[in-house]
Amino acid sequence: MSQERKVRWIALHTRVIVVAVEGSIGDWTAYIADVPGESHDYEWQEVMRSGAKLPREVAEALFPDFAAKFIWRE
């Protein structure tokens, strides 16, 4: 049985998206990447797959709800 993970994304700019992703063991991390800026509704998925990992402090500032609920994945 598959359980959906919580994912949330924010467009910081037309061409920059950050994505927070819940892990499988109650942890989380966040990624950032540049995107074409044509369709954020689809582009966030590529950021989740291949974006650069954000520093913890930045991720916690952008996604305080994740920081409060999950453990940061090192």
Secondary structure as GFF3:
##gff-version 3
##sequence-region A 1 74
A	DSSP	beta_strand	7	13	.	.	.	ID=ss1
A	DSSP	beta_strand	16	22	.	.	.	ID=ss2
A	DSSP	beta_strand	27	34	.	.	.	ID=ss3
A	DSSP	alpha_helix	40	50	.	.	.	ID=ss4
A	DSSP	beta_strand	52	53	.	.	.	ID=ss5
A	DSSP	alpha_helix	56	62	.	.	.	ID=ss6
A	DSSP	alpha_helix	64	69	.	.	.	ID=ss7
A	DSSP	beta_strand	71	72	.	.	.	ID=ss8
###
